[in-house]
Amino acid sequence: MDNHKGPARFDRSEPAGDTGQEVSVWRFAPLGDYRPPSPPVSSAASRTWASLTRLFGGSGDKAQSPAVDRDQLIVLAPEQLKRLSPSPDWAAAAQVLDHALGDWWRQDDPEQPVRFLVGPPYSGQAEMVRHWGAAHGAAVVTEPSGEQILAADADWLDHWPEAAPLWVLPHLEWCFLRHADGLSLVRQLLDRAQSGCLGRGLIGCDSWAWAFLEHVWPVRRPDAFSVQAVDGARLARLLATLATPRAGERIRFRNARSGDDLLAAPFAEEDPVRSEIAQLAAHCRGIAGLAASLWRRRLCAAPEGGEAADAATAGDNPTEVVYVAENIPEVRPAAHCGEEDVLLLHALLLHNGLAEPLLADLLPLPASRTAAGLRRLQQAGLAERHDGRWQVAAPAYVPVRDLLASRDYLCDAF
């Protein structure tokens, strides 16, 4: 018997990968099968790739057009960036997620009443869960407040949407706090969810919180899977298909220093994958949203009437040339961070962002020192505030992760 009431909006008439170029970017795999891509063997960054400047510093090959002096590069307007490099289409990813889940959500008595989708920061797992839930008419469960978590307020669980045959909880990482009083509620949630008491549901969780919760609730979870890492080929496809060319034109993304073409849109299967794109995928540990964010921050244009702009418009085929710059300052957390700052960064990652008042409750620091630490991290480009929560900034994520791992902090498995 199918207890689902809402109409599913995903089209399963064709297998995933045939429904569009961006759809074919996404993969899902059992939790332990996440494999970050390796840099190209021939790359100068094969041993370490901590420098984005090195990545876009040029390959040494013969340039295809004049390079642009970094001082002449023009910052693109927000509307241009939105056209050239918007955020990934998480709805397309959710369509592939639907194929991965199959008919689990329709079964009367499934072996696994809940499923978990785990992903590292900037991988979009929460957005995928939301889109999947919207397509199936699922109730969206809002995470408890910090006060409810610290008070172990069971009213949050008692008001679970029992009338809904299907529910989604996008942010499990926001349902606990690393505090003596902040774990009872999430333990109750996991116990009820996995026992089937809460009905059928899909739960999203950040990978750092998952690593911590494996110690809080050490129960084997065959019901968990992850967003698989993208390699250079799939990242090239994603970046190209995100871009929207102007009518009748083609977009070429060009290395601002060397003049080499890195990527073209519309995407063509026969186009070779440049080593810079493969290196970007490897640096970002295969996290598609992170790679797209770092790519977007480097897009710029040459001044009109300049030599590079003239070369870009020459030829029979109308082409819009977008330059990929190297002039973004590198983020070096080791140069800025004392032990208090490292504690702050680790807390932000374990909870996928925290409001400032809660940080003061979780850390062995006075509130004034916590506030000062956040400002230092912000000035250093290591943290930023988004929707009321402080989080590790995208350009800083990989260097911060490396720093925490070098100091033996608990890290995720991604």
C-alpha positions in Angstrom: 0.0 0.0 0.0 1.3 3.4 -1.0 0.7 5.8 1.9 2.2 8.8 0.1 -0.4 11.5 -0.6 1.5 14.2 -2.5 2.4 13.9 -6.2 6.0 13.2 -7.0 7.3 15.7 -9.5 10.5 13.8 -10.6 10.4 12.1 -14.0 11.8 8.6 -13.8 11.0 7.7 -17.3 14.7 8.0 -18.2 17.7 6.9 -16.2 19.7 9.5 -14.4 22.3 11.0 -16.6 20.1 11.1 -19.7 17.9 13.9 -18.4 20.5 16.7 -18.9 24.1 17.5 -18.7 24.1 18.8 -15.1 22.1 15.8 -13.9 24.9 13.5 -15.0 27.4 15.4 -12.8 25.9 13.9 -9.6 26.6 10.6 -8.0 25.6 9.0 -4.6 27.4 6.2 -2.9 27.5 4.3 0.5 29.0 6.4 3.2 32.3 4.7 3.3 32.9 5.0 -0.4 33.6 8.7 -0.6 36.8 9.1 -2.7 38.3 12.6 -3.1 40.0 12.9 -6.5 43.7 12.9 -6.8 45.6 15.7 -8.7 47.0 14.9 -12.1 50.3 13.0 -11.8 51.9 15.5 -14.2 50.8 18.5 -12.1 53.3 20.5 -10.2 50.7 20.3 -7.4 50.7 16.5 -7.2 52.3 16.5 -3.8 50.5 19.5 -2.3 48.0 22.0 -3.8 47.6 24.7 -1.2 47.9 27.6 -3.5 45.2 28.8 -5.8 47.6 31.3 -7.2 49.8 28.4 -8.4 46.8 26.7 -10.0 45.9 29.7 -12.2 49.5 30.8 -12.7 49.8 29.3 -16.2 50.8 26.0 -17.6 53.7 27.2 -19.6 52.1 26.2 -22.9 51.9 28.6 -25.8 49.1 31.1 -25.1 46.1 31.2 -27.4 45.6 35.0 -26.8 47.3 37.8 -25.1 47.4 37.5 -21.3 45.9 40.3 -19.2 47.8 42.2 -16.6 46.1 41.6 -13.3 45.8 45.3 -12.6 43.6 45.7 -15.8 41.1 43.0 -14.9 37.6 44.2 -14.2 35.4 42.8 -11.4 32.2 41.4 -12.8 28.9 42.7 -11.7 26.7 40.4 -9.6 24.2 39.9 -12.4 27.1 38.8 -14.7 28.4 36.4 -12.1 24.9 34.9 -11.7 24.8 34.3 -15.4 28.3 32.9 -15.7 28.6 30.9 -12.5 25.4 30.6 -10.4 25.2 28.2 -7.6 24.8 24.5 -8.6 21.2 23.4 -9.4 20.5 21.4 -6.3 17.1 20.4 -7.8 19.0 18.5 -10.6 21.1 16.8 -7.9 17.9 15.9 -6.0 16.6 14.2 -9.1 19.6 11.9 -9.1 19.1 11.4 -5.4 15.5 10.3 -6.1 16.9 7.5 -8.3 19.4 6.5 -5.6 16.6 6.2 -3.1 14.4 4.3 -5.4 11.0 3.2 -3.9 12.2 3.1 -0.3 9.8 5.9 0.7 6.8 4.1 -0.7 7.3 0.8 1.1 4.9 -0.1 3.9 7.5 -1.6 6.2 11.0 -0.8 5.0 14.0 -2.3 6.6 15.3 1.3 7.1 12.6 3.7 8.2 14.9 6.7 7.8 17.8 7.4 5.4 20.7 9.8 6.0 22.4 11.9 3.3 25.8 13.1 4.6 28.0 15.6 2.8 30.9 17.9 3.6 30.5 21.7 3.8 29.4 23.3 0.6 28.3 20.0 -0.9 24.6 21.0 -0.9 23.2 18.0 0.9 20.6 20.1 2.9 19.4 21.7 -0.3 19.1 18.3 -2.0 17.1 17.0 0.9 14.7 20.0 0.7 14.2 19.7 -3.0 13.6 15.9 -2.7 11.1 16.5 0.0 9.3 19.2 -1.9 9.0 16.9 -4.9 7.3 14.3 -2.8 5.2 16.5 -0.7 7.1 15.7 2.5 6.8 17.7 5.7 9.9 19.8 6.5 11.0 19.5 10.1 12.7 22.6 11.5 15.6 22.1 13.9 15.1 22.9 17.6 16.4 26.2 19.0 19.6 26.3 21.0 17.5 26.8 24.2 15.5 23.7 23.4 18.6 21.7 22.8 20.3 22.7 26.0 17.0 22.1 28.0 16.5 18.7 26.3 13.0 19.9 25.5 11.2 16.8 24.4 8.2 18.9 23.1 10.2 19.3 19.9 10.0 15.5 19.3 6.5 15.2 20.7 5.3 17.6 18.0 6.8 15.6 15.2 4.6 15.7 12.0 3.0 12.3 12.6 0.1 13.0 10.2 2.6 13.3 7.3 3.5 10.0 5.7 6.9 11.4 4.8 9.1 14.0 6.3 12.6 15.5 5.8 15.1 17.0 8.3 17.7 18.9 6.2 20.0 19.9 9.1 20.7 17.1 11.7 23.9 19.1 12.6 21.7 21.8 14.0 19.9 19.4 16.4 22.7 19.2 18.9 25.4 21.2 20.6 28.8 20.0 21.8 28.0 20.7 25.4 27.2 18.5 28.5 23.6 19.5 28.1 23.4 19.6 24.4 23.4 15.9 23.4 20.3 14.4 25.0 17.8 15.6 22.4 19.8 14.3 19.4 20.2 10.9 21.1 16.4 10.7 21.6 15.9 11.8 18.0 18.2 9.1 16.6 16.7 6.4 18.8 13.2 7.3 17.7 14.0 7.8 14.1 15.9 4.5 13.6 13.3 2.5 15.6 10.6 3.7 13.2 8.7 5.6 15.8 8.8 8.8 13.7 7.7 7.3 10.5 9.5 7.6 7.1 12.0 10.4 6.8 15.2 11.6 5.0 17.8 13.3 7.2 20.6 15.5 5.9 23.7 15.9 7.9 27.0 17.8 7.5 30.1 15.5 7.5 31.8 17.1 10.5 28.7 16.7 12.7 28.4 13.2 11.5 32.0 12.4 12.6 31.1 13.7 16.1 27.7 12.0 16.3 29.4 8.6 15.5 30.9 8.9 19.0 27.6 10.1 20.6 25.4 7.4 19.0 27.8 4.6 18.0 25.2 2.5 16.0 26.0 0.9 12.7 24.1 2.9 10.0 23.6 1.0 6.7 21.0 3.6 6.0 23.5 6.4 5.4 25.0 7.4 2.0 26.8 10.4 0.7 27.2 12.8 -2.2 30.1 11.4 -4.2 33.1 13.5 -5.0 33.4 15.1 -8.4 36.5 14.5 -10.5 38.0 16.9 -13.0 35.8 15.7 -15.9 32.5 16.1 -14.0 33.6 19.4 -12.5 34.3 20.7 -16.0 30.9 19.6 -17.1 29.3 21.3 -14.1 31.0 24.6 -14.5 30.3 24.7 -18.2 26.6 23.8 -17.9 26.1 26.4 -15.1 27.1 29.2 -17.4 24.5 30.7 -19.7 25.9 32.0 -23.0 24.3 35.0 -24.6 22.2 34.3 -27.7 24.4 33.0 -30.6 27.6 33.2 -28.6 30.0 30.8 -26.9 31.7 31.4 -23.6 35.4 30.7 -23.2 36.9 30.8 -19.7 40.5 31.8 -20.1 43.5 31.8 -17.8 44.3 35.5 -17.2 48.0 34.9 -16.9 48.8 32.5 -19.6 45.9 33.2 -22.1 45.1 29.4 -22.2 41.5 28.4 -22.6 40.4 26.4 -19.5 36.7 25.7 -20.3 34.0 26.4 -22.9 30.3 26.7 -22.7 28.1 25.2 -24.1 29.9 22.0 -22.9 31.1 19.6 -25.5 32.0 16.0 -24.7 35.0 16.1 -27.0 36.6 19.1 -25.2 39.7 18.0 -23.2 39.7 18.5 -19.4 42.4 21.0 -18.5 44.7 20.0 -15.7 43.8 23.2 -13.9 40.2 22.0 -13.6 41.3 18.6 -12.4 43.6 20.3 -9.9 40.7 22.5 -8.7 38.6 19.4 -8.1 41.4 17.7 -6.2 42.1 20.8 -4.1 38.4 21.0 -3.1 38.4 17.3 -2.2 35.7 16.7 -4.9 33.2 19.1 -3.2 31.2 20.5 -6.2 29.7 23.5 -4.4 33.1 24.5 -2.9 34.8 24.3 -6.3 32.1 26.3 -8.0 32.4 29.0 -5.3 36.2 29.3 -5.7 35.8 29.4 -9.5 33.2 32.1 -9.3 35.4 34.3 -7.1 38.1 34.4 -9.8 36.0 35.3 -12.8 36.6 38.8 -14.3 36.8 40.6 -17.6 39.4 42.5 -19.7 38.9 46.2 -20.3 37.0 47.1 -23.5 39.3 48.2 -26.3 42.3 46.5 -24.8 44.5 44.1 -26.6 43.0 41.1 -24.8 39.5 42.2 -25.4 40.2 42.8 -29.1 41.7 39.3 -29.4 38.7 37.8 -27.7 36.2 39.3 -30.2 38.3 38.4 -33.3 37.2 35.5 -35.5 34.1 34.3 -37.2 32.3 32.8 -34.2 31.0 35.3 -31.6 32.7 34.5 -28.3 32.5 36.0 -24.9 35.8 35.6 -23.1 35.8 35.5 -19.3 39.1 35.6 -17.5 40.0 33.4 -14.6 42.3 35.5 -12.4 45.0 34.6 -9.9 44.9 37.8 -7.8 42.8 36.7 -4.9 44.9 36.7 -1.6 45.6 33.3 -0.3 44.1 32.3 3.0 46.8 31.0 5.4 45.2 30.1 8.7 48.4 28.9 10.3 49.7 32.5 10.0 46.8 34.0 11.8 45.5 31.4 14.3 46.3 31.0 17.9 44.8 28.1 19.9 41.7 30.1 20.8 41.1 30.7 17.1 41.5 27.1 16.2 39.0 26.1 18.9 36.5 28.6 17.3 37.1 27.2 13.8 36.6 23.6 15.0 33.4 24.5 16.7 32.1 26.2 13.6 32.8 23.1 11.5 31.4 20.6 14.0 28.0 22.5 13.9 28.1 23.7 10.3 27.9 27.3 11.7 26.9 28.8 15.0 25.3 31.9 16.3 27.7 34.0 18.3 25.8 33.7 21.7 25.9 29.9 21.4 29.6 29.9 20.7 30.2 31.6 24.0 28.2 28.8 25.7 30.2 26.0 24.1 33.8 27.3 24.4 35.9 27.8 27.5 36.3 31.5 26.7 34.7 34.6 28.0 32.1 36.1 25.6 34.3 39.1 24.9 37.2 36.8 23.8 34.8 34.8 21.6 33.6 38.0 19.9 37.1 39.3 19.4 38.2 35.9 18.0 35.3 35.9 15.5 36.4 39.4 14.3 40.0 38.3 13.9 38.9 35.3 11.8 36.6 37.5 9.7 39.5 40.0 9.0 41.8 37.1 8.1 39.2 35.7 5.6 38.7 32.6 7.6 35.1 33.0 8.8 32.0 34.9 7.6 28.5 35.5 8.9 25.6 34.1 6.9 22.0 34.1 8.0 22.9 34.9 11.6 25.5 32.0 11.8 29.2 32.2 11.7 30.8 29.7 9.4 34.2 28.9 7.9 34.5 30.8 4.7 34.6 28.8 1.4 38.2 29.9 0.4 39.4 29.0 3.8 37.8 25.6 4.2 40.6 23.3 2.8 43.4 25.2 4.6 41.4 25.2 7.8 40.7 21.5 7.5 44.4 20.8 6.9 45.3 22.9 9.9 42.9 21.0 12.2 44.1 17.7 10.9 47.7 18.7 11.6 46.8 19.4 15.2 44.9 16.1 15.7 41.5 17.7 16.0 38.5 15.5 15.1 37.9 15.9 11.4 35.4 14.5 9.0 36.0 11.5 6.7 35.5 13.5 3.5 
